[in-house]
């Protein structure tokens, strides 16, 4: 099993050279870069800036393994030029409802397939709790029409644990579509006291050892299936001030589970 690790750099709005040095010091040689407003590469400038970002990060020995950004032709072409193999997105359920959203997204992805085929860039769709396609079963249904070389699944263990099923079953369902794994963790935290008439809950984003998703079980199943790909650590923690400490601890924990 040859697993590589990347980190989502959303927590760090540093200049690119400093960003590369920072994530390298944390122990990573690959990242997922946000192509979003307010970050180092903004969507309207992706054609100009993504190649430049890749060159600057390479000075620190860091490569862009994926971007989290728009699913449009300009971003696909920029990724191809910069040598970025994957665009990660999520499937938000719109006001028209779940089934209509799935149909609309399938049409959107299908329109992008010729460009994905021509460039060799892939589109990875991630499960996400709340008003998104939430789990492996939903991704399996959404991605059924597509060749995984073009449109595939980024399976997120934490969101599956929040809104899905056991990791072994989830990985069995999503395996034919899988292109990347997100490894983070969370649990449901009650936001109103027990005296409330109706309880409300929110995810609390925590370290890899502490949440609902069993990283040992996830990694054991990936090992059993011979997973040979990227695992992205999204560096998402409710305690945002502890991100640098927690991501180093989580990388060490994840690496230990590969041994």
PyMOL commands that set and color helices and strands:
alter all, ss='L'
color gray80, all
select helices_A, chain A and resi 9-11+16-26+43-58+73-82+98-119+136-143+157-163+167-177+215-225+240-258
alter helices_A, ss='H'
color red, helices_A
select strands_A, chain A and resi 4-8+30-34+63-68+86-90+122-126+151-156+178-182+185-190+201-206+230-233
alter strands_A, ss='S'
color yellow, strands_A
deselect
rebuild
show_as cartoon
